[in-house]
Amino acid sequence: MEQLPPMDRRAVEMAVFLEYTGEEIAGDLNQPLGTVKSRIRRGLIRCTIRIWQQPRVKVGGSYAMGDGRVVVESIDEIAEDDITD
């Protein structure tokens, strides 16, 4: 997350960790809703790519991070809807 541009990082933090709505984030950041949605989408995609660039270990038929985080069959399991809305 620290590698994201500051405004993208803040939008993702507010959406994911603080569970703010898009409208709430737009109001707090004083930006249009569409811009906020784009920032969140870009930020989540960059985080997803970064996670998949980390070393992984095979655990049965799944992949896991070296420390046991994020176990999925493939990046395809992350639904398009999970990162676009």
Summary of the structure (lengths in Angstrom):
residues: 85
radius of gyration: 14.6
end to end distance: 18.8
largest distance: 47.0
contacts: 203
relative contact order: 0.13
helix: 56%
strand: 11%
